[in-house]
Amino acid sequence: MCDNVHEWCSDWYAPDYYAVSPERNPRGPETGGRRSSRGGSWRHHIKISRCATRSSISPDFKYADYGFRVACDV
């Protein structure tokens, strides 16, 4: 899963969210201007290609190295 594409996330991004988030299953802020992004891709340095890397992106941008993962609550 790592180093192929960034994972486009449905939650909004806030740089300080994890300081105030629930301990289990944080869903992200209710609103925002940027979406969360995880991981890295083939066009980035190894430093930011880790699966744990988090960043953000405007919902209006489109890049060839962004994808998404289908998941459901159980």
HELIX and SHEET records of a PDB file:
HELIX    1   1 TYR A   17  VAL A   20  1                                   4    
HELIX    2   2 ILE A   46  ILE A   48  5                                   3    
SHEET    1   A 4 ARG A  54  ILE A  57  0                                        
SHEET    2   A 4 ARG A  35  ARG A  38 -1                                        
SHEET    3   A 4 HIS A   6  TRP A  12 -1                                        
SHEET    4   A 4 TYR A  66  GLY A  67  1                                        
END                                                                             
